[in-house]
Amino acid sequence: MVGGEEFRCGGGIRLRRMADENVQNFEVKAFQQFMELFVVPELKRRQEAGTLPKPVELTAFQIIWFPDGRERLIRINEEVRAHLVVKLKDGTEPALGTTVFWDDVEQVQGIRLTDDDDADCGHATYIRAGKGWVGQWDAIYNKGTARKHLERGDEFLHVAEHAINNGKLAPCIDNLFSAAELIAKANLLLLFEFRMREKSSHKGVANRLNYQFHLGNIEQDRRDAFNRLAALRYPARYLDAGALAVDETEAQELLTAIKALRDDALRWLKNFEM
């Protein structure tokens, strides 16, 4: 939480200057940039249109960025919709469904979009709390679509693991490649590969994963496992594609590497949920 003195800027808009020494400089600058680039112009636009009073007390704002090219959305005060993840003060145990007041909150641990908003959006959400502000900005797009890919990929992982545990290497490899491709797409979506939002070919996913490896965003063992599975997929599925040259030890290693690729994406998602 950050605090500071109240002041007025042009157009009769009341803001609060960030002044808490415990807040890192980049957080302060981010707040100021959101204000200057997005919020203040929006307030002035609305005041000139007669839809906001002069002066207006700013108590909350939210900027929504869409991954599909739509124009950003700016919400002011009561328009803001968000879920706050908070740590309550010791001894505070409100009943489910009752109001929680700021005086009961020890720390705001995260701010998330509600289910009414597209989970693939980025956002900056700030709410005035007492004499300061609490807020969070999340510039990672495609989180909702990435999570769906991970969930489906996990289903194929379970099937692949069941197959290898029963000595069925061909079904293991076939399902493991399906898992690897879905999980690779999830990672690529989180790495701003927006073309992965559309239908993509096996070659397209492989090319982009290898590209991100060369940028240092994908670990080598994950990349190598994906490429190996891509090579094994055809002999695993088609009898006329040659012998399946893989043993149980290598299949287990491939399974471990793809699980690690999944966990990379899950950690990335978790970092932006709190």
DOLOPA-680931 format. One line per 3 residues: number of its first residue (from 1); for each residue x, y, z of N, C-alpha, C. Coordinates in Angstrom, 1 decimal, m for minus. Example, Ala and Ser with C-alpha at 12.3 -4.5 7.8 and 13.67 -1.06 7.14 Angstrom:
2
1) 13.2/m5.7/7.8/12.3/m4.5/7.8/13.2/m3.3/7.8 | 12.8/m2.2/7.1/13.7/m1.1/7.1/12.9/0.0/7.9
***
This chain:
274
1) 0.8/m1.2/0.0/0.0/0.0/0.0/0.9/1.2/0.0 | 0.5/2.3/m0.7/1.2/3.5/m0.8/0.4/4.7/m0.3 | 1.1/5.7/0.2/0.3/6.8/0.7/0.9/8.1/0.3
4) 0.3/9.3/0.6/0.8/10.5/0.2/m0.2/11.6/0.3 | 0.1/12.8/m0.1/m0.7/14.0/0.1/m1.7/14.1/m1.1 | m2.8/14.7/m0.8/m3.8/14.9/m1.9/m3.5/16.2/m2.6
7) m3.7/16.2/m3.9/m3.5/17.4/m4.6/m4.5/17.5/m5.8 | m4.6/18.6/m6.4/m5.5/18.8/m7.6/m4.7/19.0/m8.8 | m5.2/18.4/m9.9/m4.6/18.7/m11.2/m5.6/19.3/m12.1
10) m5.2/19.7/m13.3/m6.1/20.4/m14.2/m7.4/19.7/m14.4 | m8.5/20.4/m14.6/m9.8/19.8/m14.8/m10.5/19.5/m13.5 | m10.0/19.8/m12.4/m10.7/19.6/m11.1/m10.6/18.1/m10.7
13) m9.6/17.4/m11.1/m9.4/16.0/m10.7/m8.6/15.9/m9.5 | m9.1/15.2/m8.4/m8.3/15.0/m7.2/m7.5/13.7/m7.3 | m6.3/13.7/m7.1/m5.4/12.5/m7.1/m4.7/12.5/m5.8
16) m3.9/11.4/m5.7/m3.0/11.3/m4.5/m1.6/11.1/m5.0 | m0.6/11.9/m4.6/0.7/11.7/m5.0/1.4/10.6/m4.2 | 2.1/9.7/m4.9/2.7/8.5/m4.3/3.9/9.0/m3.5
19) 4.0/8.6/m2.2/5.1/9.1/m1.4/5.6/8.1/m0.4 | 5.2/6.9/m0.4/5.6/5.9/0.5/7.0/5.4/0.2 | 8.0/5.6/1.0/9.4/5.3/0.7/9.6/3.7/0.7
22) 8.7/3.0/1.2/8.8/1.5/1.2/8.4/0.9/m0.2 | 7.9/1.7/m1.1/7.5/1.2/m2.4/8.6/1.3/m3.4 | 8.8/0.3/m4.1/9.9/0.4/m5.1/9.6/1.4/m6.2
25) 10.7/2.0/m6.7/10.5/3.1/m7.6/9.7/2.8/m8.9 | 9.9/1.5/m9.4/9.2/1.2/m10.6/7.7/1.1/m10.4 | 7.3/0.7/m9.2/5.8/0.7/m8.9/5.2/2.1/m8.8
28) 6.0/3.0/m8.3/5.5/4.4/m8.2/5.4/5.0/m9.6 | 6.5/4.7/m10.4/6.5/5.2/m11.8/5.4/4.6/m12.6 | 5.1/3.3/m12.4/4.0/2.7/m13.1/2.7/3.3/m12.8
31) 2.4/3.6/m11.6/1.2/4.2/m11.2/1.1/5.6/m11.8 | 2.2/6.3/m11.8/2.2/7.7/m12.4/1.9/7.6/m13.9 | 2.6/6.7/m14.5/2.4/6.5/m16.0/1.0/6.2/m16.3
34) 0.4/5.3/m15.6/m1.0/4.9/m15.8/m1.9/6.1/m15.7 | m1.6/6.9/m14.6/m2.4/8.1/m14.4/m2.3/9.1/m15.6 | m1.0/9.4/m15.9/m0.7/10.4/m16.9/m1.2/10.0/m18.3
37) m0.9/8.8/m18.7/m1.2/8.3/m20.1/m2.6/7.9/m20.3 | m3.3/7.4/m19.3/m4.6/6.8/m19.5/m5.7/7.4/m18.7 | m5.5/7.5/m17.4/m6.6/7.9/m16.5/m6.9/9.4/m16.6
40) m5.9/10.3/m16.5/m6.2/11.7/m16.5/m6.9/12.1/m17.8 | m6.3/11.6/m19.0/m7.0/12.0/m20.2/m8.5/11.5/m20.3 | m8.7/10.3/m19.7/m10.1/9.8/m19.7/m11.0/10.6/m18.8
43) m10.5/11.0/m17.7/m11.3/11.9/m16.8/m11.6/13.2/m17.5 | m10.6/13.8/m18.1/m10.9/15.0/m18.8/m11.9/14.9/m19.9 | m11.7/13.8/m20.7/m12.7/13.5/m21.8/m14.1/13.4/m21.3
46) m14.3/12.7/m20.2/m15.6/12.5/m19.6/m16.1/13.9/m19.1 | m15.3/14.6/m18.4/m15.7/15.9/m17.9/m16.2/16.9/m19.0 | m15.4/16.9/m20.1/m15.7/17.7/m21.2/m17.0/17.3/m21.9
49) m17.3/16.0/m21.8/m18.6/15.4/m22.4/m19.7/15.6/m21.4 | m19.4/16.0/m20.2/m20.5/16.2/m19.2/m20.9/15.0/m18.5 | m20.2/13.9/m18.6/m20.5/12.7/m17.9/m19.9/12.5/m16.6
52) m19.0/13.4/m16.2/m18.3/13.4/m14.9/m18.4/14.8/m14.3 | m18.6/14.9/m13.0/m18.6/16.3/m12.4/m17.2/16.9/m12.3 | m17.2/18.2/m12.1/m15.9/18.9/m11.8/m16.1/19.6/m10.4
55) m15.2/19.2/m9.5/m14.2/18.2/m9.5/m14.8/16.8/m9.3 | m14.0/15.8/m9.6/m14.4/14.4/m9.3/m13.4/13.8/m8.3 | m13.9/13.0/m7.4/m13.0/12.3/m6.4/m12.7/11.0/m7.0
58) m11.4/10.8/m7.3/m11.0/9.5/m7.9/m10.7/8.5/m6.8 | m11.5/7.4/m6.8/m11.3/6.4/m5.7/m10.8/5.0/m6.3 | m10.9/4.9/m7.6/m10.5/3.6/m8.2/m10.4/3.8/m9.7
61) m9.5/3.1/m10.4/m9.5/3.0/m11.8/m9.0/1.7/m12.3 | m9.4/1.3/m13.5/m9.0/0.0/m14.1/m8.8/0.2/m15.6 | m7.7/m0.3/m16.1/m7.4/m0.2/m17.5/m7.4/m1.7/m18.0
64) m8.1/m2.0/m19.0/m8.2/m3.4/m19.5/m7.6/m3.3/m20.9 | m6.6/m4.2/m21.2/m6.0/m4.3/m22.5/m6.4/m5.7/m23.1 | m7.0/m5.7/m24.3/m7.5/m6.9/m25.0/m6.4/m7.5/m25.9
67) m6.4/m8.8/m26.0/m5.3/m9.5/m26.8/m5.7/m9.5/m28.3 | m6.9/m9.2/m28.6/m7.4/m9.3/m30.0/m7.5/m8.0/m30.8 | m6.8/m7.0/m30.3/m6.8/m5.8/m31.0/m7.8/m4.7/m30.7
70) m8.8/m5.1/m29.9/m9.8/m4.2/m29.5/m9.2/m3.0/m28.7 | m9.9/m1.8/m28.8/m9.4/m0.7/m28.0/m9.5/m0.9/m26.5 | m8.5/m0.4/m25.8/m8.5/m0.6/m24.4/m9.7/0.0/m23.7
73) m10.1/m0.5/m22.6/m11.2/m0.1/m21.8/m10.7/0.5/m20.5 | m11.3/1.7/m20.2/m10.9/2.4/m18.9/m12.1/2.5/m18.0 | m12.0/2.0/m16.8/m13.1/2.1/m15.9/m12.7/3.1/m14.7
76) m13.7/3.8/m14.3/m13.5/4.8/m13.3/m14.4/4.6/m12.1 | m13.9/4.6/m10.9/m14.6/4.5/m9.6/m15.5/3.3/m9.6 | m16.8/3.5/m9.5/m17.7/2.4/m9.3/m17.8/1.4/m10.5
79) m17.3/1.8/m11.6/m17.2/0.9/m12.7/m16.2/m0.2/m12.6 | m15.3/0.0/m11.7/m14.2/m1.0/m11.5/m14.7/m2.3/m11.0 | m14.3/m3.4/m11.6/m14.7/m4.8/m11.1/m13.5/m5.6/m10.9
82) m13.3/m6.2/m9.7/m12.1/m6.9/m9.4/m12.3/m7.8/m8.2 | m11.5/m8.9/m8.1/m11.4/m9.7/m6.9/m10.1/m9.4/m6.2 | m10.2/m9.1/m4.9/m9.0/m8.8/m4.1/m8.7/m10.0/m3.3
85) m7.5/m10.4/m3.3/m7.0/m11.5/m2.4/m6.3/m10.8/m1.2 | m6.8/m11.0/0.0/m6.3/m10.2/1.1/m5.9/m11.1/2.3 | m5.0/m10.7/3.1/m4.7/m11.3/4.3/m5.3/m10.4/5.4
88) m6.2/m11.1/6.2/m6.9/m10.3/7.3/m6.1/m10.2/8.5 | m6.3/m9.2/9.3/m5.6/m9.1/10.6/m6.0/m10.2/11.6 | m5.1/m10.6/12.4/m5.4/m11.6/13.4/m6.6/m11.4/14.2
91) m7.4/m12.4/14.3/m8.7/m12.2/15.1/m9.8/m11.8/14.3 | m9.6/m11.5/13.0/m10.7/m11.1/12.1/m11.2/m12.4/11.4 | m12.4/m12.8/11.6/m13.0/m14.0/11.0/m14.4/m13.7/10.5
94) m14.6/m12.9/9.4/m15.9/m12.6/9.0/m16.6/m13.8/8.4 | m17.9/m13.8/8.6/m18.7/m14.9/8.0/m18.8/m14.8/6.5 | m18.9/m15.9/5.8/m19.0/m15.9/4.4/m20.2/m15.1/3.9
97) m19.8/m14.2/3.0/m20.8/m13.3/2.4/m21.0/m12.0/3.1 | m20.3/m11.7/4.2/m20.4/m10.5/4.9/m19.3/m9.5/4.4 | m19.5/m8.2/4.7/m18.6/m7.2/4.2/m17.3/m7.2/5.0
100) m16.2/m7.1/4.2/m14.9/m6.9/4.9/m14.4/m5.5/4.7 | m14.1/m4.8/5.8/m13.7/m3.4/5.7/m12.1/m3.3/5.7 | m11.7/m2.1/5.1/m10.3/m1.9/5.0/m9.5/m2.0/6.4
103) m10.2/m1.6/7.4/m9.6/m1.7/8.8/m9.3/m3.2/9.2 | m10.0/m4.1/8.5/m9.8/m5.5/8.9/m8.6/m6.2/8.1 | m8.1/m5.4/7.1/m7.2/m6.0/6.1/m5.7/m5.7/6.6
106) m4.9/m6.7/6.7/m3.5/m6.5/7.0/m2.7/m6.3/5.7 | m3.0/m7.0/4.6/m2.3/m6.9/3.4/m3.2/m7.3/2.2 | m3.0/m6.6/1.1/m3.6/m7.0/m0.2/m2.6/m7.8/m0.9
109) m2.9/m9.0/m1.2/m1.9/m9.9/m1.8/m2.0/m10.1/m3.3 | m3.2/m9.7/m3.8/m3.3/m9.7/m5.3/m4.7/m9.2/m5.7 | m4.8/m8.7/m6.9/m6.0/m8.2/m7.5/m6.2/m8.9/m8.9
112) m7.3/m9.5/m9.0/m7.6/m10.3/m10.2/m8.9/m9.7/m10.9 | m9.0/m10.0/m12.2/m10.2/m9.7/m12.9/m11.3/m10.6/m12.5 | m12.5/m10.2/m12.6/m13.7/m11.1/m12.3/m13.9/m12.0/m13.5
115) m14.8/m12.9/m13.3/m15.2/m13.9/m14.3/m15.9/m13.2/m15.5 | m16.4/m12.0/m15.2/m17.2/m11.2/m16.2/m16.2/m10.7/m17.3 | m14.9/m10.6/m17.0/m14.0/m10.1/m18.0/m13.2/m11.3/m18.6
118) m12.7/m11.0/m19.8/m11.9/m12.0/m20.5/m10.6/m12.3/m19.8 | m10.4/m13.6/m19.4/m9.2/m14.0/m18.7/m7.9/m13.8/m19.5 | m8.1/m13.6/m20.8/m6.9/m13.4/m21.6/m6.4/m11.9/m21.6
121) m7.1/m11.0/m21.0/m6.8/m9.6/m21.0/m5.6/m9.3/m20.0 | m4.9/m8.2/m20.3/m4.0/m7.6/m19.3/m4.8/m6.5/m18.6 | m4.3/m6.1/m17.4/m5.1/m5.1/m16.7/m4.2/m4.3/m15.7
124) m4.6/m3.1/m15.4/m4.0/m2.4/m14.3/m5.2/m1.9/m13.5 | m5.2/m2.3/m12.2/m6.3/m2.0/m11.3/m5.8/m1.4/m10.0 | m6.3/m0.2/m9.7/m5.8/0.5/m8.5/m7.1/1.0/m7.7
127) m7.0/0.8/m6.4/m8.1/1.2/m5.6/m7.6/2.0/m4.4 | m8.2/3.1/m4.1/m7.8/3.9/m3.0/m8.3/3.3/m1.7 | m7.3/3.1/m0.8/m7.6/2.5/0.5/m7.1/3.4/1.6
130) m8.0/4.0/2.3/m7.6/5.0/3.4/m6.8/6.1/2.8 | m5.6/6.3/3.3/m4.8/7.4/2.8/m3.8/7.1/1.7 | m4.0/5.9/1.1/m3.1/5.5/0.0/m3.8/4.7/m1.0
133) m3.1/4.0/m1.8/m3.6/3.2/m2.9/m3.1/1.7/m2.8 | m3.9/0.8/m3.2/m3.5/m0.6/m3.5/m3.7/m0.9/m5.0 | m2.9/m1.6/m5.6/m3.1/m1.9/m7.0/m2.2/m3.0/m7.5
136) m2.5/m3.4/m8.7/m1.7/m4.5/m9.4/m1.9/m4.3/m10.9 | m0.8/m4.4/m11.6/m0.9/m4.5/m13.0/m0.3/m5.8/m13.5 | m1.0/m6.3/m14.6/m0.7/m7.6/m15.1/m0.6/m7.4/m16.6
139) 0.6/m7.5/m17.2/0.8/m7.3/m18.6/0.8/m8.6/m19.4 | 0.5/m9.7/m18.8/0.6/m11.0/m19.5/m0.8/m11.3/m20.1 | m0.8/m11.4/m21.4/m2.0/m11.7/m22.1/m2.2/m13.3/m22.2
142) m3.4/m13.7/m22.6/m3.7/m15.1/m23.0/m3.6/m16.1/m21.8 | m3.8/m15.6/m20.6/m3.7/m16.5/m19.5/m4.8/m17.5/m19.5 | m6.0/m17.0/m19.8/m7.2/m18.0/m19.8/m7.0/m19.0/m20.9
145) m6.7/m18.7/m22.1/m6.5/m19.7/m23.2/m5.3/m20.6/m22.8 | m4.2/m20.0/m22.3/m3.1/m20.9/m21.9/m3.5/m21.9/m20.9 | m4.3/m21.5/m19.9/m4.7/m22.4/m18.8/m5.6/m23.6/m19.4
148) m6.4/m23.3/m20.4/m7.2/m24.3/m21.0/m6.3/m25.3/m21.8 | m5.3/m24.8/m22.4/m4.3/m25.7/m23.1/m3.6/m26.6/m22.1 | m3.3/m26.0/m20.9/m2.6/m26.8/m19.9/m3.5/m27.9/m19.4
151) m4.7/m27.5/m19.1/m5.7/m28.5/m18.6/m5.9/m29.7/m19.5 | m6.0/m29.4/m20.8/m6.2/m30.4/m21.8/m4.9/m31.2/m22.0 | m3.8/m30.5/m22.0/m2.5/m31.2/m22.1/m2.3/m32.2/m20.9
154) m2.7/m31.8/m19.7/m2.6/m32.6/m18.5/m3.4/m33.9/m18.7 | m4.5/m33.8/m19.4/m5.3/m35.1/m19.6/m4.5/m36.1/m20.5 | m3.8/m35.6/m21.5/m3.0/m36.4/m22.3/m1.8/m36.9/m21.6
157) m1.2/m36.1/m20.7/m0.1/m36.6/m19.8/m0.5/m37.8/m19.0 | m1.7/m37.7/m18.4/m2.2/m38.8/m17.6/m2.3/m40.1/m18.4 | m2.8/m40.0/m19.6/m3.0/m41.1/m20.5/m1.6/m41.7/m20.8
160) m0.7/m40.8/m21.2/0.7/m41.2/m21.5/1.4/m41.9/m20.3 | 1.2/m41.4/m19.1/1.8/m42.0/m18.0/1.2/m43.4/m17.7 | m0.1/m43.5/m17.9/m0.8/m44.8/m17.7/m0.3/m45.8/m18.7
163) m0.1/m45.3/m19.9/0.4/m46.3/m21.0/1.8/m46.8/m20.7 | 2.7/m45.9/m20.3/4.1/m46.3/m20.0/4.1/m47.2/m18.8 | 3.3/m47.0/m17.8/3.2/m47.8/m16.6/2.7/m49.2/m16.9
166) 2.1/m49.3/m18.1/1.5/m50.6/m18.5/2.3/m51.2/m19.7 | 3.5/m50.6/m20.0/4.4/m51.1/m21.0/3.9/m50.9/m22.4 | 3.1/m49.9/m22.6/2.5/m49.6/m24.0/3.2/m48.3/m24.5
169) 4.4/m48.5/m25.1/5.2/m47.4/m25.5/4.6/m46.6/m26.7 | 4.0/m47.2/m27.6/3.5/m46.5/m28.8/2.3/m45.5/m28.3 | 1.3/m46.0/m27.6/0.3/m45.1/m27.1/0.9/m44.0/m26.2
172) 1.9/m44.4/m25.4/2.6/m43.4/m24.5/3.1/m42.3/m25.4 | 3.9/m42.6/m26.4/4.5/m41.5/m27.2/3.5/m40.7/m28.0 | 2.5/m41.3/m28.5/1.5/m40.6/m29.2/0.7/m39.6/m28.4
175) 0.3/m40.1/m27.2/m0.4/m39.2/m26.2/0.6/m38.1/m25.6 | 1.8/m38.5/m25.4/2.8/m37.6/m24.9/3.1/m36.5/m25.9 | 3.1/m36.8/m27.2/3.3/m35.7/m28.1/2.1/m34.7/m28.1
178) 0.9/m35.3/m28.0/m0.3/m34.4/m28.0/m0.2/m33.5/m26.8 | 0.2/m34.1/m25.6/0.4/m33.3/m24.4/1.4/m32.2/m24.6 | 2.6/m32.6/m25.2/3.7/m31.7/m25.4/3.3/m30.5/m26.3
181) 2.5/m30.8/m27.3/2.1/m29.7/m28.2/1.1/m28.7/m27.6 | 0.2/m29.3/m26.8/m0.7/m28.4/m26.1/0.0/m27.5/m25.0 | 0.9/m28.2/m24.3/1.7/m27.5/m23.3/2.6/m26.5/m23.9
184) 3.2/m26.8/m25.0/4.1/m25.9/m25.8/3.3/m24.6/m26.2 | 2.1/m24.8/m26.7/1.2/m23.7/m27.1/0.9/m22.8/m25.9 | 0.6/m23.4/m24.7/0.4/m22.6/m23.5/1.6/m21.7/m23.2
187) 2.8/m22.3/m23.2/4.0/m21.5/m23.0/4.1/m20.4/m24.0 | 3.9/m20.7/m25.3/4.0/m19.7/m26.3/3.0/m18.6/m26.2 | 1.8/m18.9/m25.8/0.7/m17.9/m25.6/1.2/m16.9/m24.5
190) 1.8/m17.5/m23.4/2.3/m16.6/m22.3/3.5/m15.8/m22.7 | 4.1/m16.2/m23.8/5.3/m15.5/m24.3/4.9/m14.5/m25.5 | 3.7/m14.1/m25.5/3.2/m13.1/m26.5/3.2/m13.6/m27.9
193) 3.1/m14.9/m28.1/3.0/m15.5/m29.4/1.5/m15.5/m29.8 | 1.0/m14.3/m30.2/m0.4/m14.2/m30.4/m1.0/m15.0/m31.6 | m0.1/m15.5/m32.5/m0.6/m16.3/m33.6/m1.1/m17.7/m33.1
196) m0.6/m18.0/m31.8/m1.0/m19.3/m31.2/m2.5/m19.2/m30.8 | m3.1/m18.1/m30.8/m4.5/m17.9/m30.5/m5.4/m18.5/m31.6 | m4.8/m18.6/m32.8/m5.5/m19.2/m34.0/m5.1/m20.6/m34.2
199) m5.7/m21.3/m35.1/m5.3/m22.6/m35.5/m3.9/m22.7/m36.0 | m3.1/m23.6/m35.4/m1.7/m23.6/m35.8/m1.3/m25.1/m36.2 | m0.3/m25.2/m37.0/0.1/m26.5/m37.5/1.2/m27.1/m36.6
202) 1.4/m28.4/m36.7/2.5/m29.0/m35.9/3.8/m28.3/m36.2 | 4.1/m27.9/m37.4/5.3/m27.3/m37.8/5.4/m25.9/m37.2 | 4.2/m25.2/m37.2/4.2/m23.8/m36.7/4.5/m23.8/m35.2
205) 4.0/m24.7/m34.4/4.2/m24.8/m33.0/5.7/m25.1/m32.8 | 6.2/m26.1/m33.5/7.6/m26.5/m33.3/8.6/m25.4/m33.7 | 8.3/m24.6/m34.7/9.2/m23.5/m35.1/9.2/m22.4/m34.1
208) 8.0/m22.1/m33.5/8.0/m21.0/m32.5/8.6/m21.5/m31.2 | 8.4/m22.7/m30.8/9.0/m23.2/m29.6/10.6/m23.2/m29.7 | 11.1/m23.6/m30.8/12.5/m23.6/m31.0/13.0/m22.1/m31.1
211) 12.3/m21.2/m31.7/12.6/m19.8/m31.7/12.7/m19.3/m30.3 | 11.7/m19.6/m29.4/11.8/m19.1/m28.1/12.9/m19.7/m27.3 | 13.3/m21.0/m27.6/14.4/m21.6/m27.0/15.7/m20.8/m27.3
214) 15.9/m20.4/m28.5/17.0/m19.6/m28.9/17.0/m18.2/m28.3 | 15.9/m17.7/m27.9/15.8/m16.4/m27.1/16.1/m16.6/m25.7 | 16.2/m17.9/m25.2/16.4/m18.2/m23.8/15.2/m18.3/m23.0
217) 14.0/m18.4/m23.6/12.8/m18.5/m22.8/12.3/m19.9/m22.6 | 12.9/m20.9/m23.2/12.5/m22.3/m23.0/13.8/m23.1/m22.7 | 13.7/m23.9/m21.7/14.9/m24.7/m21.3/15.2/m25.8/m22.3
220) 16.5/m26.1/m22.4/17.0/m27.0/m23.5/16.4/m28.4/m23.4 | 16.3/m28.9/m22.2/15.7/m30.3/m22.0/14.3/m30.3/m22.5 | 13.5/m29.3/m22.2/12.1/m29.2/m22.7/12.1/m29.2/m24.2
223) 12.9/m28.3/m24.8/12.9/m28.2/m26.3/13.3/m29.5/m26.9 | 14.4/m30.1/m26.4/14.9/m31.4/m26.9/13.8/m32.5/m26.8 | 13.1/m32.5/m25.7/12.1/m33.5/m25.6/10.9/m33.3/m26.6
226) 10.6/m32.1/m26.8/9.5/m31.8/m27.8/9.9/m32.2/m29.2 | 11.2/m31.9/m29.5/11.6/m32.2/m30.9/11.7/m33.8/m31.0 | 12.2/m34.4/m30.0/12.3/m35.9/m30.0/10.9/m36.5/m30.2
229) 9.9/m36.0/m29.5/8.6/m36.6/m29.6/8.0/m36.3/m30.9 | 8.3/m35.2/m31.5/7.8/m34.9/m32.9/8.4/m35.9/m33.9 | 9.6/m36.3/m33.7/10.2/m37.3/m34.6/9.7/m38.7/m34.3
232) 9.3/m39.0/m33.1/8.8/m40.3/m32.7/7.3/m40.5/m33.0 | 6.6/m39.4/m33.2/5.1/m39.5/m33.3/4.7/m40.4/m34.4 | 5.2/m40.2/m35.6/4.8/m41.0/m36.7/5.0/m42.5/m36.6
235) 6.2/m42.9/m36.2/6.4/m44.4/m36.0/5.5/m44.9/m34.9 | 5.2/m44.0/m33.9/4.3/m44.5/m32.8/2.9/m44.7/m33.3 | 2.4/m43.9/m34.2/1.0/m44.0/m34.6/0.8/m44.8/m35.9
238) 1.8/m44.7/m36.8/1.6/m45.4/m38.1/2.5/m46.5/m38.3 | 2.0/m47.7/m38.7/2.8/m48.9/m38.8/3.7/m48.9/m40.0 | 3.4/m48.1/m41.0/4.3/m48.0/m42.2/5.3/m46.9/m42.1
241) 5.5/m46.3/m40.9/6.4/m45.2/m40.7/7.8/m45.7/m40.1 | 8.0/m47.0/m40.0/9.2/m47.5/m39.5/9.1/m47.9/m38.1 | 10.2/m48.5/m37.5/10.2/m49.0/m36.2/10.2/m47.9/m35.2
244) 9.5/m48.1/m34.0/9.5/m47.1/m33.0/10.8/m47.3/m32.1 | 11.8/m46.4/m32.3/13.1/m46.6/m31.7/13.1/m45.8/m30.4 | 12.4/m46.3/m29.3/12.4/m45.7/m28.0/12.2/m46.8/m27.0
247) 12.9/m46.7/m25.8/12.7/m47.7/m24.8/12.1/m47.0/m23.6 | 11.8/m47.8/m22.6/11.0/m47.2/m21.4/11.8/m46.2/m20.7 | 13.1/m46.3/m20.6/13.9/m45.3/m19.9/13.8/m43.9/m20.6
250) 14.0/m43.9/m21.9/13.9/m42.7/m22.7/12.5/m42.1/m22.6 | 11.4/m43.0/m22.7/10.1/m42.5/m22.6/9.8/m41.8/m21.2 | 10.4/m42.4/m20.2/10.2/m41.7/m18.8/10.9/m40.4/m18.8
253) 12.1/m40.3/m19.4/12.8/m39.0/m19.5/12.0/m38.0/m20.3 | 11.4/m38.4/m21.4/10.6/m37.5/m22.1/9.3/m37.0/m21.3 | 8.7/m37.9/m20.6/7.6/m37.6/m19.8/8.0/m36.6/m18.7
256) 9.1/m36.8/m18.1/9.6/m35.8/m17.1/9.8/m34.5/m17.6 | 10.4/m34.4/m18.8/10.7/m33.1/m19.4/9.4/m32.3/m19.8 | 8.4/m33.0/m20.3/7.2/m32.4/m20.7/6.4/m31.9/m19.4
259) 6.5/m32.7/m18.4/5.9/m32.2/m17.1/6.6/m31.0/m16.6 | 7.9/m30.9/m16.8/8.6/m29.7/m16.4/8.2/m28.5/m17.3 | 8.0/m28.7/m18.6/7.5/m27.6/m19.4/6.1/m27.2/m19.0
262) 5.3/m28.1/m18.6/4.0/m27.7/m18.0/4.1/m26.9/m16.7 | 5.0/m27.3/m15.8/5.2/m26.6/m14.6/5.8/m25.2/m14.8 | 6.6/m25.1/m15.8/7.1/m23.7/m16.1/5.9/m22.8/m16.4
265) 5.0/m23.2/m17.2/3.8/m22.4/m17.5/2.9/m22.1/m16.3 | 2.8/m23.2/m15.5/2.0/m23.0/m14.2/2.6/m22.0/m13.3 | 3.9/m22.0/m13.1/4.6/m21.1/m12.3/4.4/m19.6/m12.8
268) 4.5/m19.5/m14.1/4.3/m18.2/m14.8/2.9/m17.7/m14.5 | 1.9/m18.5/m14.6/0.5/m18.1/m14.3/0.4/m17.7/m12.9 | 0.9/m18.5/m12.0/0.8/m18.3/m10.5/1.4/m17.0/m10.1
271) 2.5/m16.6/m10.8/3.2/m15.3/m10.4/2.3/m14.1/m10.7 | 1.3/m14.3/m11.6/0.5/m13.1/m12.0/m0.9/m13.3/m11.4 | m1.1/m14.2/m10.6/m2.4/m14.4/m9.9/m2.4/m13.8/m8.5
274) m1.2/m13.5/m8.0/m1.1/m13.0/m6.6/m0.4/m11.7/m6.6
***
